[in-house]
Amino acid sequence: MNRGPIILTIDEAEYLLDQLPPPSPDDDEMLKNLRNRLKALLTELRNGAEGVIPTPSSTS
C-alpha cells in the first residue's frame, strides 16, 4: 500500500470526522481505526493551535 502525508486544517479534520457514521458495534476495523486516527489528529491540531490556552489535563 502506498502512503503519503495528508495536511488538514482543524476545520477539515472536524468535517471528515463529522461525515463518518455514528459508532456502532458492527463497525469494521478500518472504520474504527479511521475514526480513532481522525480524533487523535484533531486533538493534536487543537493542542498546537495558536491562541489555545492549554488545560491542566493537556500539559505534561
Residue pairs with C-beta under 8 A, 6 or more apart in sequence:
8 16
8 41
8 45
9 45
10 42
10 45
10 46
10 49
13 38
13 41
13 42
13 45
14 42
16 38
17 35
17 38
17 39
17 42
20 31
20 34
20 35
20 38
21 31
23 32
23 35
27 35
46 52
47 54
47 58
